[in-house]
């Protein structure tokens, strides 16, 4: 699970770097910043869907180019869950040529939206839901979501899939690659708990795959765990896996546009690296 107990401290430390315009859009779950437009954006089809899992029925958002097939992508949201900001992010990715499933990881507890004020929700309101998830649920959900994607007519069967996770979704993305050999690219953005001192650590599970990796680390996360990036680099190098690992000078949570520490320049840099990663699928 993502290390969230320092979230409020991080927020206070970084709020001085946020513009008034950015902060003003964070007042409700239905309000999010408008992401930059995609050049030559594909026309897309979007829908709310349900996915059967071993533990029940998960609600999710599915968006894909309106014609043809495209590589599938599974998106794991941060601790605030599936909400308008992540729908917007998923749609933007679909407009770039991917069939995207954005899931509600908390479906066992509550249907989306699971955070009353999106990324501006007090962390204590959502932490209990995150604590219900385990390594086992990560793996079983990943298998179910990847299998569902593979059944969709819009998903290319002759190309590998991608998966990306934010905050607590980082370990989920790593474990998705471990759960299915259909995954060829994995991205983690300010992910928490990627490196743990246990045999089932996400980074060790990921090292057994054949995927490519993009790991974007927030500056304050790096300060709390300064050796994690080195462990990741060494582990992936030993496994002979391609991995781009970089610390960005932003706070944990800087990617989603409704986050209270959102940084458009850093989020756009991460977006560019994500497209470069998926371009190799």
C-alpha positions in Angstrom: 0.0 0.0 0.0 1.1 3.6 -0.6 2.9 5.3 2.2 0.3 8.0 2.9 0.9 8.9 6.6 3.1 11.8 5.7 0.7 13.1 3.1 -0.6 16.1 5.0 2.9 17.1 6.0 4.0 17.0 2.4 1.0 19.0 1.4 1.8 21.9 3.8 5.4 21.8 2.6 4.6 22.1 -1.1 1.5 24.3 -1.1 3.6 27.4 -1.5 4.6 26.1 -4.9 1.1 25.7 -6.2 -0.5 28.5 -8.2 -3.8 30.0 -7.1 -5.4 28.8 -10.3 -4.3 25.2 -9.6 -5.5 25.3 -6.0 -8.8 26.8 -6.9 -10.0 23.8 -9.0 -9.6 21.4 -6.1 -12.8 22.1 -4.3 -14.9 19.1 -5.4 -14.7 15.7 -7.0 -16.4 16.9 -10.1 -14.0 19.7 -10.7 -10.6 19.1 -12.3 -8.1 21.0 -14.4 -8.3 20.7 -18.1 -5.4 18.6 -19.4 -3.6 19.8 -22.5 -5.1 18.6 -25.7 -3.7 15.7 -27.7 -2.4 16.5 -31.1 -4.2 14.6 -33.8 -6.5 13.1 -31.1 -8.3 10.0 -32.1 -12.1 10.0 -31.8 -12.9 7.8 -28.9 -15.8 5.7 -27.4 -16.3 5.7 -23.7 -18.5 3.8 -21.3 -18.9 2.7 -17.7 -18.3 -1.1 -17.4 -18.3 -3.8 -14.9 -15.7 -6.6 -14.6 -16.2 -9.9 -12.8 -13.4 -10.8 -10.3 -13.0 -13.6 -7.8 -14.3 -11.2 -5.2 -17.3 -9.7 -7.0 -18.0 -7.1 -9.6 -15.7 -4.2 -10.1 -16.9 -0.9 -11.6 -14.6 0.7 -14.1 -14.3 3.2 -17.0 -13.4 2.0 -20.5 -12.4 4.3 -23.3 -10.8 3.4 -26.7 -10.4 4.7 -30.2 -13.8 4.5 -32.0 -12.3 2.4 -34.8 -9.7 -0.2 -35.2 -7.7 -1.9 -32.5 -5.1 -0.5 -30.0 -2.9 -1.8 -27.3 -4.7 -2.3 -24.0 -3.8 -0.3 -20.9 -4.8 -0.9 -17.3 -4.8 2.2 -15.1 -4.6 1.9 -11.3 -5.6 5.2 -9.6 -4.1 6.6 -6.5 -5.6 6.3 -3.0 -8.6 8.6 -3.9 -9.8 6.1 -6.5 -11.7 6.3 -9.8 -13.0 9.8 -10.3 -13.4 12.5 -12.9 -9.7 13.4 -13.0 -8.7 9.8 -13.8 -11.5 9.5 -16.4 -10.0 12.6 -18.0 -6.5 11.0 -17.9 -7.8 7.7 -19.3 -9.6 9.5 -22.1 -6.5 11.5 -23.0 -4.5 8.3 -23.3 -7.2 6.7 -25.5 -7.1 9.8 -27.7 -3.4 9.0 -28.1 -4.2 5.5 -29.5 -4.8 3.1 -26.6 -7.7 1.1 -25.3 -7.8 2.1 -21.6 -9.5 0.5 -18.6 -9.4 2.7 -15.5 -10.6 0.7 -12.5 -12.0 1.3 -9.1 -9.7 -0.6 -6.8 -12.1 -0.2 -3.9 -15.0 -1.9 -5.5 -15.3 -4.4 -2.6 -16.1 -1.6 -0.3 -17.7 1.2 -2.4 -18.6 2.0 -5.9 -16.9 5.0 -7.5 -16.5 7.9 -6.7 -14.9 6.8 -3.5 -13.5 10.1 -2.4 -16.0 12.9 -1.7 -13.7 15.7 -2.9 -11.5 13.8 -5.3 -7.8 14.5 -4.8 -8.7 17.2 -2.2 -10.3 14.6 0.1 -8.8 14.4 3.6 -6.5 11.3 3.6 -8.1 9.8 6.7 -11.4 9.4 4.9 -9.9 7.1 2.3 -7.1 5.4 4.1 -9.3 2.6 5.6 -10.3 1.5 2.1 -6.7 1.3 1.0 -6.0 -0.8 4.0 -8.4 -3.5 2.8 -6.2 -4.2 -0.2 -3.4 -6.8 -0.1 -0.8 -8.5 -2.3 -3.4 -11.2 -3.0 -6.1 -8.7 -4.1 -3.6 -7.0 -6.3 -2.8 -10.2 -8.1 -6.3 -11.6 -8.5 -7.7 -8.2 -9.6 -4.8 -7.8 -12.1 -5.5 -11.1 -13.7 -9.2 -10.4 -14.0 -8.8 -6.9 -15.4 -6.2 -8.0 -18.0 -8.4 -10.9 -19.0 -11.3 -8.6 -19.5 -9.3 -6.2 -21.6 -8.2 -9.1 -23.8 -11.8 -9.9 -24.5 -12.6 -6.5 -26.0 -12.7 -6.1 -29.7 -10.9 -2.8 -29.5 -7.8 -4.3 -27.9 -5.0 -5.4 -30.2 -4.2 -9.1 -29.6 -0.9 -9.0 -31.4 0.6 -6.3 -29.2 1.5 -6.3 -25.5 -0.5 -4.3 -23.0 0.7 -1.5 -20.7 -0.2 -0.7 -17.1 0.3 2.3 -15.0 -0.2 3.1 -11.3 -0.2 6.2 -9.2 0.6 6.3 -5.5 -0.7 3.0 -4.1 -1.3 2.0 -7.7 2.5 1.7 -8.3 2.8 -1.7 -6.6 -0.4 -2.8 -8.3 1.1 -2.0 -11.7 4.3 -3.9 -10.8 2.3 -6.9 -9.7 0.1 -6.7 -12.8 3.2 -7.5 -14.9 4.0 -10.4 -12.6 0.4 -11.7 -12.9 0.2 -11.7 -16.7 2.7 -12.1 -19.5 0.4 -10.0 -21.7 1.9 -6.9 -20.0 4.9 -5.5 -21.8 5.3 -2.0 -20.2 4.8 -0.8 -16.7 4.8 2.8 -15.3 4.7 3.9 -11.7 4.2 7.6 -10.8 5.0 8.6 -7.3 4.3 5.0 -6.3 4.6 4.0 -2.7 5.9 0.7 -1.4 7.6 -0.5 -4.5 10.6 -1.7 -2.5 10.0 -3.7 0.6 12.1 -6.0 2.7 10.2 -9.2 1.9 10.4 -11.9 -0.8 7.0 -10.7 -2.2 8.2 -7.1 -2.6 6.7 -5.6 -5.8 10.1 -4.8 -7.2 11.2 -8.4 -6.9 8.0 -9.7 -8.5 8.4 -7.2 -11.3 12.0 -8.3 -11.9 10.8 -11.8 -12.9 8.9 -10.4 -15.9 9.9 -9.3 -19.4 8.4 -5.9 -19.3 9.9 -2.4 -19.7 9.6 0.0 -16.8 9.2 3.7 -16.2 9.4 4.7 -12.5 8.9 8.4 -11.7 9.7 9.2 -8.0 8.5 12.2 -6.2 11.3 14.3 -4.5 9.8 14.0 -1.0 9.3 10.2 -1.4 13.0 10.0 -2.4 14.0 11.9 0.7 12.2 9.5 2.9 13.5 6.4 1.2 16.7 7.6 -0.6 18.0 4.1 -1.4 14.8 2.8 -3.1 15.8 4.2 -6.5 19.2 2.6 -6.3 17.6 -0.8 -5.3 15.3 -0.5 -8.3 18.1 0.3 -10.7 20.2 -2.5 -9.5 17.4 -5.1 -9.4 16.2 -4.3 -12.9 19.8 -4.2 -14.3 20.5 -7.6 -12.8 17.3 -8.9 -14.4 18.4 -7.3 -17.7 15.2 -5.3 -17.9 14.9 -1.9 -19.5 14.0 0.6 -16.8 13.9 4.4 -16.7 14.0 5.6 -13.1 14.1 9.3 -12.3 13.4 11.5 -9.3 11.2 14.5 -10.2 11.3 17.7 -8.1 7.7 17.6 -7.0 5.6 16.3 -4.1 4.0 12.9 -3.8 0.8 13.1 -5.9 1.9 15.7 -8.5 0.4 13.9 -11.6 -3.4 13.8 -11.2 -4.9 17.2 -12.2 -7.2 17.3 -9.1 -4.3 16.8 -6.7 -3.5 19.5 -4.2 0.1 19.2 -5.2 -0.5 19.0 -9.0 2.4 20.2 -11.1 1.5 20.6 -14.8 5.1 20.9 -16.0 6.1 17.7 -14.1 3.0 15.8 -15.0 3.5 16.7 -18.7 7.1 15.5 -18.5 5.8 12.2 -17.0 3.1 12.0 -19.7 5.8 12.4 -22.5 7.9 9.6 -21.0 4.8 7.4 -20.6 4.0 7.8 -24.3 7.6 7.0 -25.2 7.3 3.8 -23.1 4.0 2.7 -24.6 5.4 3.5 -28.1 7.5 0.3 -27.7 4.5 -2.0 -27.1 
